[in-house]
Amino acid sequence: MRGRVWYDVSPSAARLTGSLRDIGYDFPTAVADIVDNSIVAGATRVEILVEYDGADSRVYITDDGAGMSPAALTEALRFGTRRTYGRGDLGRYGLGLKTASLSQCRSLSVITRNTRPVVRTCARILDLDDIEQRDQWVIGEPVPSDTEVARARGWLAEGTGTVVLWRGLDRVLPEKRPEGGWARRRLESLAAKTAEHLGIVFHRFIEGVSGRPQLVVTVNGQKVRAWNPFAPDEKVTVALPPQRFEIEAAGVCGQVDLQRFVLPSRDRFSSPAEFERLSGPLNWNRQQGLYVYRANRLVQWGGWNGIRGIDEHTKLARAAVDFDTDLDLAFNINVAKMRVSLPAQLRQMLEAPVNELCILADDAYRKTPRTETRAVPPDLGMAPEVRAATQAATTAGLALRSAAMQAGEWPAWQRIVTVLREQAPETLDTLGLAD
């Protein structure tokens, strides 16, 4: 019997590499993907240097991790590396180093050292011009006169580590007049945004994660400050008891941890400045919701993933959802590690605890003193029996809201409130729901 006939249909390296540049990174998320590799390598310090030099502008990302051997470096620059990822590794598809880098630049150089007794470094360059010219997946060694690679080698003279160098920043600088003032300001702005992004995504590593050394990250010499969305340093932050769920999805069983928090209202924060800082990049309303962590790295911050809607009265509610890399398929993590989807099974499990959290957050919001608008207590001068009736009505209003949340009828409740606001606003006011 005749065997099957096979035909080699290897993709055009030039065409496919160009397509992979559009996988969805922006500058801060691309840098974060490189920092993932530094964390896996055990780095305690990562330094990002964004240098403006017109068309020759460049970005260095340097760490003091374990470094790589020449063979490991060559493999790391393969699209779809053959290395095996272990549980807890931040990498997944073997594409991050390449796709993240080339989403921003045309030339990626990696310089590394993995030996301590002897200062021995190795370097490789993946250049889109070379790939397009040859239409082959090729990497090369730098020429001896490459001063920027030589500079990186000098940084590795004191110990092990890796330097990632981006040059030819065609996706960052304008094609015309990259030497202009706008281009300089753009790099400065991107450096600031990157520092903010890294402080959010890696806040647990910067604060210190059990089992690994604390991470120090700098951008252009400035130390990155961790942004912890749950305000652990605020004395009146309320942490609810943690919960753990067992899920089975995509043929894999695993654990998901949930930790819920009610943050302080503005008047109970330690300072107005800290209240503004904790509002986050999207501000309080849009920062409420779920914060999803994959192996301690934050991949989603804010939003309720379809469990409920955004509401001004629940803006103090935030919850951490933790899963490990063995559940990647269940959470549908994407290559850029910027998007996840909650498994349907988990979403059902989260509905009750999320609604409970929102009830408590709503209560905390409504108990916030409105001294700036209510200098005189509204029940001042009321007869005791009238005051008691007013308080009872307000309690009933809150109970109705809570029941709607628990019953999963929040959209219907909002429609009811809208009708009452139009037809019987005095009823809303009596129930304490006018605001």
TORKOL-4160 file (C-alpha; in steps of 0.2 Angstrom, whole numbers, padded with zeros to 4 digits, m for minus):
435
<pt num="1" X="0000" Y="0000" Z="0000"/>
<pt num="2" X="0007" Y="0017" Z="m0005"/>
<pt num="3" X="0011" Y="0028" Z="0009"/>
<pt num="4" X="0005" Y="0046" Z="0011"/>
<pt num="5" X="0014" Y="0060" Z="0001"/>
<pt num="6" X="0020" Y="0075" Z="0011"/>
<pt num="7" X="0023" Y="0092" Z="0005"/>
<pt num="8" X="0033" Y="0106" Z="0014"/>
<pt num="9" X="0023" Y="0122" Z="0015"/>
<pt num="10" X="0034" Y="0132" Z="0027"/>
<pt num="11" X="0027" Y="0150" Z="0028"/>
<pt num="12" X="0036" Y="0164" Z="0020"/>
<pt num="13" X="0046" Y="0171" Z="0034"/>
<pt num="14" X="0045" Y="0189" Z="0028"/>
<pt num="15" X="0026" Y="0189" Z="0026"/>
<pt num="16" X="0023" Y="0180" Z="0043"/>
<pt num="17" X="0035" Y="0190" Z="0053"/>
<pt num="18" X="0026" Y="0206" Z="0047"/>
<pt num="19" X="0009" Y="0199" Z="0052"/>
<pt num="20" X="0015" Y="0194" Z="0069"/>
<pt num="21" X="0020" Y="0212" Z="0072"/>
<pt num="22" X="0001" Y="0216" Z="0074"/>
<pt num="23" X="m0003" Y="0204" Z="0088"/>
<pt num="24" X="m0010" Y="0218" Z="0099"/>
<pt num="25" X="0004" Y="0225" Z="0110"/>
<pt num="26" X="0006" Y="0243" Z="0114"/>
<pt num="27" X="0023" Y="0250" Z="0121"/>
<pt num="28" X="0019" Y="0247" Z="0139"/>
<pt num="29" X="0012" Y="0230" Z="0137"/>
<pt num="30" X="0027" Y="0225" Z="0126"/>
<pt num="31" X="0039" Y="0230" Z="0139"/>
<pt num="32" X="0029" Y="0221" Z="0152"/>
<pt num="33" X="0031" Y="0205" Z="0142"/>
<pt num="34" X="0050" Y="0206" Z="0142"/>
<pt num="35" X="0049" Y="0209" Z="0161"/>
<pt num="36" X="0040" Y="0193" Z="0162"/>
<pt num="37" X="0055" Y="0184" Z="0156"/>
<pt num="38" X="0066" Y="0193" Z="0169"/>
<pt num="39" X="0055" Y="0187" Z="0183"/>
<pt num="40" X="0055" Y="0169" Z="0177"/>
<pt num="41" X="0075" Y="0171" Z="0177"/>
<pt num="42" X="0074" Y="0176" Z="0195"/>
<pt num="43" X="0079" Y="0194" Z="0193"/>
<pt num="44" X="0079" Y="0205" Z="0208"/>
<pt num="45" X="0081" Y="0221" Z="0198"/>
<pt num="46" X="0075" Y="0226" Z="0180"/>
<pt num="47" X="0080" Y="0243" Z="0173"/>
<pt num="48" X="0072" Y="0250" Z="0158"/>
<pt num="49" X="0081" Y="0264" Z="0148"/>
<pt num="50" X="0071" Y="0274" Z="0135"/>
<pt num="51" X="0084" Y="0284" Z="0126"/>
<pt num="52" X="0080" Y="0297" Z="0113"/>
<pt num="53" X="0092" Y="0299" Z="0098"/>
<pt num="54" X="0081" Y="0304" Z="0083"/>
<pt num="55" X="0080" Y="0289" Z="0071"/>
<pt num="56" X="0093" Y="0280" Z="0082"/>
<pt num="57" X="0083" Y="0280" Z="0097"/>
<pt num="58" X="0083" Y="0264" Z="0107"/>
<pt num="59" X="0076" Y="0255" Z="0122"/>
<pt num="60" X="0086" Y="0244" Z="0134"/>
<pt num="61" X="0078" Y="0232" Z="0146"/>
<pt num="62" X="0091" Y="0225" Z="0158"/>
<pt num="63" X="0090" Y="0212" Z="0172"/>
<pt num="64" X="0101" Y="0203" Z="0184"/>
<pt num="65" X="0093" Y="0186" Z="0182"/>
<pt num="66" X="0101" Y="0169" Z="0178"/>
<pt num="67" X="0105" Y="0173" Z="0160"/>
<pt num="68" X="0106" Y="0161" Z="0146"/>
<pt num="69" X="0118" Y="0149" Z="0138"/>
<pt num="70" X="0122" Y="0152" Z="0119"/>
<pt num="71" X="0111" Y="0137" Z="0115"/>
<pt num="72" X="0097" Y="0143" Z="0126"/>
<pt num="73" X="0098" Y="0161" Z="0118"/>
<pt num="74" X="0097" Y="0154" Z="0101"/>
<pt num="75" X="0082" Y="0144" Z="0106"/>
<pt num="76" X="0074" Y="0159" Z="0114"/>
<pt num="77" X="0074" Y="0169" Z="0098"/>
<pt num="78" X="0065" Y="0155" Z="0089"/>
<pt num="79" X="0047" Y="0159" Z="0085"/>
<pt num="80" X="0037" Y="0146" Z="0095"/>
<pt num="81" X="0052" Y="0140" Z="0105"/>
<pt num="82" X="0053" Y="0122" Z="0109"/>
<pt num="83" X="0056" Y="0124" Z="0128"/>
<pt num="84" X="0044" Y="0117" Z="0140"/>
<pt num="85" X="0035" Y="0129" Z="0152"/>
<pt num="86" X="0032" Y="0124" Z="0170"/>
<pt num="87" X="0018" Y="0128" Z="0182"/>
<pt num="88" X="0020" Y="0146" Z="0187"/>
<pt num="89" X="0030" Y="0151" Z="0172"/>
<pt num="90" X="0024" Y="0168" Z="0165"/>
<pt num="91" X="0027" Y="0163" Z="0147"/>
<pt num="92" X="0016" Y="0151" Z="0137"/>
<pt num="93" X="0017" Y="0151" Z="0118"/>
<pt num="94" X="0035" Y="0154" Z="0115"/>
<pt num="95" X="0032" Y="0170" Z="0106"/>
<pt num="96" X="0032" Y="0184" Z="0119"/>
<pt num="97" X="0050" Y="0190" Z="0117"/>
<pt num="98" X="0049" Y="0191" Z="0098"/>
<pt num="99" X="0032" Y="0197" Z="0095"/>
<pt num="100" X="0032" Y="0210" Z="0109"/>
<pt num="101" X="0049" Y="0217" Z="0104"/>
<pt num="102" X="0045" Y="0217" Z="0085"/>
<pt num="103" X="0028" Y="0225" Z="0088"/>
<pt num="104" X="0039" Y="0241" Z="0092"/>
<pt num="105" X="0055" Y="0239" Z="0083"/>
<pt num="106" X="0064" Y="0232" Z="0068"/>
<pt num="107" X="0079" Y="0225" Z="0076"/>
<pt num="108" X="0080" Y="0215" Z="0092"/>
<pt num="109" X="0096" Y="0211" Z="0101"/>
<pt num="110" X="0098" Y="0200" Z="0116"/>
<pt num="111" X="0115" Y="0200" Z="0126"/>
<pt num="112" X="0116" Y="0188" Z="0140"/>
<pt num="113" X="0128" Y="0180" Z="0153"/>
<pt num="114" X="0125" Y="0165" Z="0163"/>
<pt num="115" X="0142" Y="0161" Z="0171"/>
<pt num="116" X="0148" Y="0169" Z="0187"/>
<pt num="117" X="0167" Y="0165" Z="0188"/>
<pt num="118" X="0171" Y="0170" Z="0170"/>
<pt num="119" X="0165" Y="0186" Z="0162"/>
<pt num="120" X="0158" Y="0178" Z="0146"/>
<pt num="121" X="0143" Y="0185" Z="0136"/>
<pt num="122" X="0135" Y="0180" Z="0120"/>
<pt num="123" X="0124" Y="0190" Z="0109"/>
<pt num="124" X="0112" Y="0187" Z="0095"/>
<pt num="125" X="0102" Y="0199" Z="0084"/>
<pt num="126" X="0085" Y="0196" Z="0075"/>
<pt num="127" X="0083" Y="0209" Z="0062"/>
<pt num="128" X="0067" Y="0211" Z="0051"/>
<pt num="129" X="0078" Y="0218" Z="0036"/>
<pt num="130" X="0088" Y="0202" Z="0036"/>
<pt num="131" X="0073" Y="0191" Z="0037"/>
<pt num="132" X="0064" Y="0200" Z="0023"/>
<pt num="133" X="0080" Y="0200" Z="0012"/>
<pt num="134" X="0083" Y="0182" Z="0014"/>
<pt num="135" X="0064" Y="0176" Z="0017"/>
<pt num="136" X="0071" Y="0165" Z="0031"/>
<pt num="137" X="0070" Y="0163" Z="0049"/>
<pt num="138" X="0088" Y="0169" Z="0053"/>
<pt num="139" X="0097" Y="0177" Z="0068"/>
<pt num="140" X="0115" Y="0183" Z="0068"/>
<pt num="141" X="0129" Y="0189" Z="0079"/>
<pt num="142" X="0133" Y="0207" Z="0081"/>
<pt num="143" X="0147" Y="0215" Z="0072"/>
<pt num="144" X="0162" Y="0220" Z="0083"/>
<pt num="145" X="0159" Y="0238" Z="0080"/>
<pt num="146" X="0142" Y="0238" Z="0087"/>
<pt num="147" X="0144" Y="0251" Z="0101"/>
<pt num="148" X="0127" Y="0248" Z="0108"/>
<pt num="149" X="0129" Y="0230" Z="0110"/>
<pt num="150" X="0146" Y="0233" Z="0118"/>
<pt num="151" X="0138" Y="0245" Z="0130"/>
<pt num="152" X="0126" Y="0231" Z="0135"/>
<pt num="153" X="0140" Y="0219" Z="0138"/>
<pt num="154" X="0148" Y="0231" Z="0149"/>
<pt num="155" X="0133" Y="0231" Z="0160"/>
<pt num="156" X="0135" Y="0212" Z="0162"/>
<pt num="157" X="0153" Y="0213" Z="0169"/>
<pt num="158" X="0148" Y="0212" Z="0187"/>
<pt num="159" X="0136" Y="0197" Z="0186"/>
<pt num="160" X="0124" Y="0186" Z="0177"/>
<pt num="161" X="0109" Y="0194" Z="0168"/>
<pt num="162" X="0101" Y="0198" Z="0151"/>
<pt num="163" X="0100" Y="0214" Z="0141"/>
<pt num="164" X="0086" Y="0216" Z="0128"/>
<pt num="165" X="0089" Y="0230" Z="0115"/>
<pt num="166" X="0076" Y="0237" Z="0104"/>
<pt num="167" X="0082" Y="0248" Z="0089"/>
<pt num="168" X="0074" Y="0254" Z="0073"/>
<pt num="169" X="0058" Y="0260" Z="0083"/>
<pt num="170" X="0047" Y="0262" Z="0067"/>
<pt num="171" X="0031" Y="0258" Z="0077"/>
<pt num="172" X="0036" Y="0271" Z="0091"/>
<pt num="173" X="0043" Y="0286" Z="0082"/>
<pt num="174" X="0035" Y="0295" Z="0067"/>
<pt num="175" X="0042" Y="0289" Z="0050"/>
<pt num="176" X="0044" Y="0307" Z="0045"/>
<pt num="177" X="0055" Y="0318" Z="0056"/>
<pt num="178" X="0059" Y="0306" Z="0070"/>
<pt num="179" X="0071" Y="0319" Z="0076"/>
<pt num="180" X="0058" Y="0332" Z="0080"/>
<pt num="181" X="0052" Y="0338" Z="0096"/>
<pt num="182" X="0036" Y="0328" Z="0095"/>
<pt num="183" X="0046" Y="0312" Z="0094"/>
<pt num="184" X="0056" Y="0316" Z="0110"/>
<pt num="185" X="0040" Y="0321" Z="0119"/>
<pt num="186" X="0032" Y="0304" Z="0113"/>
<pt num="187" X="0046" Y="0294" Z="0120"/>
<pt num="188" X="0045" Y="0303" Z="0137"/>
<pt num="189" X="0027" Y="0300" Z="0138"/>
<pt num="190" X="0028" Y="0282" Z="0134"/>
<pt num="191" X="0042" Y="0280" Z="0147"/>
<pt num="192" X="0030" Y="0288" Z="0160"/>
<pt num="193" X="0015" Y="0277" Z="0154"/>
<pt num="194" X="0026" Y="0261" Z="0155"/>
<pt num="195" X="0031" Y="0265" Z="0173"/>
<pt num="196" X="0013" Y="0267" Z="0178"/>
<pt num="197" X="0009" Y="0250" Z="0169"/>
<pt num="198" X="0023" Y="0240" Z="0177"/>
<pt num="199" X="0018" Y="0247" Z="0194"/>
<pt num="200" X="0000" Y="0240" Z="0191"/>
<pt num="201" X="0004" Y="0223" Z="0182"/>
<pt num="202" X="0019" Y="0218" Z="0194"/>
<pt num="203" X="0013" Y="0226" Z="0210"/>
<pt num="204" X="0014" Y="0210" Z="0219"/>
<pt num="205" X="0032" Y="0206" Z="0214"/>
<pt num="206" X="0037" Y="0224" Z="0218"/>
<pt num="207" X="0029" Y="0223" Z="0235"/>
<pt num="208" X="0036" Y="0206" Z="0238"/>
<pt num="209" X="0029" Y="0188" Z="0234"/>
<pt num="210" X="0032" Y="0174" Z="0245"/>
<pt num="211" X="0045" Y="0162" Z="0239"/>
<pt num="212" X="0055" Y="0174" Z="0228"/>
<pt num="213" X="0065" Y="0190" Z="0231"/>
<pt num="214" X="0057" Y="0207" Z="0230"/>
<pt num="215" X="0058" Y="0215" Z="0213"/>
<pt num="216" X="0065" Y="0233" Z="0210"/>
<pt num="217" X="0060" Y="0240" Z="0193"/>
<pt num="218" X="0066" Y="0257" Z="0187"/>
<pt num="219" X="0062" Y="0267" Z="0171"/>
<pt num="220" X="0075" Y="0280" Z="0166"/>
<pt num="221" X="0082" Y="0279" Z="0183"/>
<pt num="222" X="0066" Y="0282" Z="0193"/>
<pt num="223" X="0060" Y="0268" Z="0204"/>
<pt num="224" X="0043" Y="0261" Z="0199"/>
<pt num="225" X="0030" Y="0262" Z="0214"/>
<pt num="226" X="0018" Y="0247" Z="0216"/>
<pt num="227" X="0000" Y="0251" Z="0213"/>
<pt num="228" X="m0010" Y="0239" Z="0224"/>
<pt num="229" X="m0029" Y="0241" Z="0220"/>
<pt num="230" X="m0035" Y="0235" Z="0237"/>
<pt num="231" X="m0027" Y="0249" Z="0247"/>
<pt num="232" X="m0019" Y="0237" Z="0260"/>
<pt num="233" X="m0011" Y="0252" Z="0269"/>
<pt num="234" X="m0028" Y="0260" Z="0273"/>
<pt num="235" X="m0034" Y="0256" Z="0290"/>
<pt num="236" X="m0052" Y="0255" Z="0286"/>
<pt num="237" X="m0051" Y="0244" Z="0271"/>
<pt num="238" X="m0062" Y="0229" Z="0274"/>
<pt num="239" X="m0056" Y="0212" Z="0268"/>
<pt num="240" X="m0069" Y="0199" Z="0267"/>
<pt num="241" X="m0065" Y="0180" Z="0271"/>
<pt num="242" X="m0056" Y="0172" Z="0256"/>
<pt num="243" X="m0064" Y="0159" Z="0246"/>
<pt num="244" X="m0058" Y="0145" Z="0235"/>
<pt num="245" X="m0066" Y="0136" Z="0220"/>
<pt num="246" X="m0062" Y="0120" Z="0212"/>
<pt num="247" X="m0066" Y="0121" Z="0193"/>
<pt num="248" X="m0064" Y="0109" Z="0179"/>
<pt num="249" X="m0063" Y="0116" Z="0161"/>
<pt num="250" X="m0054" Y="0112" Z="0145"/>
<pt num="251" X="m0050" Y="0095" Z="0153"/>
<pt num="252" X="m0040" Y="0102" Z="0167"/>
<pt num="253" X="m0045" Y="0103" Z="0185"/>
<pt num="254" X="m0038" Y="0118" Z="0196"/>
<pt num="255" X="m0041" Y="0130" Z="0210"/>
<pt num="256" X="m0046" Y="0148" Z="0209"/>
<pt num="257" X="m0045" Y="0159" Z="0224"/>
<pt num="258" X="m0056" Y="0174" Z="0227"/>
<pt num="259" X="m0052" Y="0188" Z="0239"/>
<pt num="260" X="m0065" Y="0203" Z="0241"/>
<pt num="261" X="m0062" Y="0220" Z="0247"/>
<pt num="262" X="m0072" Y="0236" Z="0251"/>
<pt num="263" X="m0061" Y="0251" Z="0250"/>
<pt num="264" X="m0064" Y="0266" Z="0261"/>
<pt num="265" X="m0074" Y="0281" Z="0255"/>
<pt num="266" X="m0066" Y="0297" Z="0251"/>
<pt num="267" X="m0068" Y="0305" Z="0268"/>
<pt num="268" X="m0061" Y="0289" Z="0277"/>
<pt num="269" X="m0045" Y="0288" Z="0266"/>
<pt num="270" X="m0029" Y="0293" Z="0274"/>
<pt num="271" X="m0027" Y="0308" Z="0263"/>
<pt num="272" X="m0036" Y="0316" Z="0247"/>
<pt num="273" X="m0020" Y="0312" Z="0237"/>
<pt num="274" X="m0020" Y="0294" Z="0241"/>
<pt num="275" X="m0039" Y="0293" Z="0237"/>
<pt num="276" X="m0035" Y="0300" Z="0220"/>
<pt num="277" X="m0020" Y="0288" Z="0217"/>
<pt num="278" X="m0030" Y="0273" Z="0222"/>
<pt num="279" X="m0043" Y="0278" Z="0209"/>
<pt num="280" X="m0032" Y="0270" Z="0196"/>
<pt num="281" X="m0029" Y="0274" Z="0178"/>
<pt num="282" X="m0048" Y="0272" Z="0174"/>
<pt num="283" X="m0055" Y="0281" Z="0189"/>
<pt num="284" X="m0066" Y="0274" Z="0203"/>
<pt num="285" X="m0081" Y="0269" Z="0193"/>
<pt num="286" X="m0072" Y="0259" Z="0180"/>
<pt num="287" X="m0059" Y="0252" Z="0192"/>
<pt num="288" X="m0073" Y="0243" Z="0202"/>
<pt num="289" X="m0074" Y="0224" Z="0199"/>
<pt num="290" X="m0063" Y="0209" Z="0197"/>
<pt num="291" X="m0044" Y="0210" Z="0196"/>
<pt num="292" X="m0038" Y="0194" Z="0188"/>
<pt num="293" X="m0020" Y="0187" Z="0192"/>
<pt num="294" X="m0011" Y="0174" Z="0183"/>
<pt num="295" X="0003" Y="0167" Z="0193"/>
<pt num="296" X="0003" Y="0183" Z="0203"/>
<pt num="297" X="0004" Y="0194" Z="0187"/>
<pt num="298" X="m0011" Y="0205" Z="0185"/>
<pt num="299" X="m0019" Y="0203" Z="0168"/>
<pt num="300" X="m0036" Y="0212" Z="0171"/>
<pt num="301" X="m0040" Y="0226" Z="0182"/>
<pt num="302" X="m0058" Y="0231" Z="0184"/>
<pt num="303" X="m0075" Y="0226" Z="0176"/>
<pt num="304" X="m0087" Y="0212" Z="0182"/>
<pt num="305" X="m0085" Y="0201" Z="0167"/>
<pt num="306" X="m0103" Y="0200" Z="0163"/>
<pt num="307" X="m0108" Y="0196" Z="0181"/>
<pt num="308" X="m0116" Y="0213" Z="0184"/>
<pt num="309" X="m0115" Y="0231" Z="0178"/>
<pt num="310" X="m0105" Y="0246" Z="0183"/>
<pt num="311" X="m0113" Y="0256" Z="0196"/>
<pt num="312" X="m0108" Y="0272" Z="0205"/>
<pt num="313" X="m0114" Y="0265" Z="0222"/>
<pt num="314" X="m0103" Y="0250" Z="0221"/>
<pt num="315" X="m0087" Y="0259" Z="0215"/>
<pt num="316" X="m0078" Y="0254" Z="0232"/>
<pt num="317" X="m0080" Y="0235" Z="0228"/>
<pt num="318" X="m0064" Y="0226" Z="0221"/>
<pt num="319" X="m0060" Y="0208" Z="0221"/>
<pt num="320" X="m0044" Y="0198" Z="0217"/>
<pt num="321" X="m0047" Y="0182" Z="0207"/>
<pt num="322" X="m0031" Y="0171" Z="0206"/>
<pt num="323" X="m0027" Y="0156" Z="0195"/>
<pt num="324" X="m0011" Y="0147" Z="0190"/>
<pt num="325" X="m0004" Y="0143" Z="0173"/>
<pt num="326" X="m0012" Y="0126" Z="0173"/>
<pt num="327" X="m0029" Y="0134" Z="0170"/>
<pt num="328" X="m0023" Y="0145" Z="0155"/>
<pt num="329" X="m0034" Y="0136" Z="0143"/>
<pt num="330" X="m0049" Y="0138" Z="0154"/>
<pt num="331" X="m0046" Y="0156" Z="0156"/>
<pt num="332" X="m0042" Y="0158" Z="0137"/>
<pt num="333" X="m0027" Y="0169" Z="0141"/>
<pt num="334" X="m0020" Y="0178" Z="0125"/>
<pt num="335" X="m0003" Y="0179" Z="0118"/>
<pt num="336" X="0000" Y="0197" Z="0125"/>
<pt num="337" X="m0007" Y="0192" Z="0142"/>
<pt num="338" X="m0019" Y="0206" Z="0142"/>
<pt num="339" X="m0035" Y="0197" Z="0141"/>
<pt num="340" X="m0044" Y="0183" Z="0150"/>
<pt num="341" X="m0061" Y="0176" Z="0149"/>
<pt num="342" X="m0069" Y="0169" Z="0165"/>
<pt num="343" X="m0075" Y="0150" Z="0163"/>
<pt num="344" X="m0094" Y="0149" Z="0163"/>
<pt num="345" X="m0093" Y="0137" Z="0178"/>
<pt num="346" X="m0083" Y="0150" Z="0188"/>
<pt num="347" X="m0094" Y="0164" Z="0183"/>
<pt num="348" X="m0109" Y="0155" Z="0191"/>
<pt num="349" X="m0099" Y="0152" Z="0207"/>
<pt num="350" X="m0094" Y="0170" Z="0208"/>
<pt num="351" X="m0111" Y="0178" Z="0206"/>
<pt num="352" X="m0117" Y="0176" Z="0225"/>
<pt num="353" X="m0100" Y="0182" Z="0233"/>
<pt num="354" X="m0099" Y="0196" Z="0220"/>
<pt num="355" X="m0117" Y="0202" Z="0224"/>
<pt num="356" X="m0113" Y="0201" Z="0243"/>
<pt num="357" X="m0098" Y="0211" Z="0240"/>
<pt num="358" X="m0108" Y="0224" Z="0231"/>
<pt num="359" X="m0121" Y="0225" Z="0244"/>
<pt num="360" X="m0108" Y="0229" Z="0257"/>
<pt num="361" X="m0099" Y="0242" Z="0245"/>
<pt num="362" X="m0116" Y="0250" Z="0242"/>
<pt num="363" X="m0119" Y="0252" Z="0261"/>
<pt num="364" X="m0102" Y="0259" Z="0263"/>
<pt num="365" X="m0105" Y="0272" Z="0249"/>
<pt num="366" X="m0122" Y="0277" Z="0256"/>
<pt num="367" X="m0115" Y="0279" Z="0274"/>
<pt num="368" X="m0102" Y="0292" Z="0267"/>
<pt num="369" X="m0105" Y="0309" Z="0276"/>
<pt num="370" X="m0111" Y="0322" Z="0263"/>
<pt num="371" X="m0106" Y="0336" Z="0274"/>
<pt num="372" X="m0102" Y="0347" Z="0259"/>
<pt num="373" X="m0120" Y="0346" Z="0254"/>
<pt num="374" X="m0129" Y="0342" Z="0270"/>
<pt num="375" X="m0122" Y="0354" Z="0283"/>
<pt num="376" X="m0139" Y="0352" Z="0293"/>
<pt num="377" X="m0145" Y="0335" Z="0297"/>
<pt num="378" X="m0161" Y="0332" Z="0286"/>
<pt num="379" X="m0170" Y="0324" Z="0301"/>
<pt num="380" X="m0166" Y="0339" Z="0313"/>
<pt num="381" X="m0182" Y="0345" Z="0322"/>
<pt num="382" X="m0192" Y="0329" Z="0317"/>
<pt num="383" X="m0203" Y="0321" Z="0330"/>
<pt num="384" X="m0196" Y="0305" Z="0336"/>
<pt num="385" X="m0210" Y="0294" Z="0328"/>
<pt num="386" X="m0207" Y="0303" Z="0311"/>
<pt num="387" X="m0188" Y="0301" Z="0312"/>
<pt num="388" X="m0191" Y="0282" Z="0316"/>
<pt num="389" X="m0202" Y="0280" Z="0301"/>
<pt num="390" X="m0190" Y="0289" Z="0290"/>
<pt num="391" X="m0176" Y="0278" Z="0295"/>
<pt num="392" X="m0187" Y="0262" Z="0293"/>
<pt num="393" X="m0191" Y="0268" Z="0275"/>
<pt num="394" X="m0173" Y="0270" Z="0271"/>
<pt num="395" X="m0169" Y="0253" Z="0278"/>
<pt num="396" X="m0183" Y="0246" Z="0267"/>
<pt num="397" X="m0175" Y="0254" Z="0252"/>
<pt num="398" X="m0158" Y="0247" Z="0255"/>
<pt num="399" X="m0166" Y="0229" Z="0258"/>
<pt num="400" X="m0175" Y="0230" Z="0241"/>
<pt num="401" X="m0159" Y="0235" Z="0233"/>
<pt num="402" X="m0150" Y="0221" Z="0241"/>
<pt num="403" X="m0164" Y="0208" Z="0237"/>
<pt num="404" X="m0163" Y="0213" Z="0218"/>
<pt num="405" X="m0144" Y="0210" Z="0218"/>
<pt num="406" X="m0145" Y="0193" Z="0227"/>
<pt num="407" X="m0159" Y="0188" Z="0215"/>
<pt num="408" X="m0149" Y="0192" Z="0200"/>
<pt num="409" X="m0162" Y="0205" Z="0195"/>
<pt num="410" X="m0151" Y="0221" Z="0195"/>
<pt num="411" X="m0156" Y="0226" Z="0177"/>
<pt num="412" X="m0174" Y="0225" Z="0181"/>
<pt num="413" X="m0172" Y="0235" Z="0197"/>
<pt num="414" X="m0163" Y="0249" Z="0188"/>
<pt num="415" X="m0178" Y="0249" Z="0176"/>
<pt num="416" X="m0190" Y="0250" Z="0191"/>
<pt num="417" X="m0180" Y="0265" Z="0198"/>
<pt num="418" X="m0180" Y="0274" Z="0182"/>
<pt num="419" X="m0199" Y="0273" Z="0181"/>
<pt num="420" X="m0201" Y="0278" Z="0199"/>
<pt num="421" X="m0189" Y="0293" Z="0196"/>
<pt num="422" X="m0200" Y="0299" Z="0182"/>
<pt num="423" X="m0217" Y="0295" Z="0190"/>
<pt num="424" X="m0215" Y="0295" Z="0209"/>
<pt num="425" X="m0199" Y="0304" Z="0213"/>
<pt num="426" X="m0205" Y="0307" Z="0231"/>
<pt num="427" X="m0206" Y="0288" Z="0234"/>
<pt num="428" X="m0188" Y="0286" Z="0229"/>
<pt num="429" X="m0184" Y="0300" Z="0241"/>
<pt num="430" X="m0194" Y="0292" Z="0255"/>
<pt num="431" X="m0185" Y="0275" Z="0252"/>
<pt num="432" X="m0168" Y="0284" Z="0253"/>
<pt num="433" X="m0165" Y="0280" Z="0234"/>
<pt num="434" X="m0166" Y="0297" Z="0226"/>
<pt num="435" X="m0147" Y="0298" Z="0224"/>
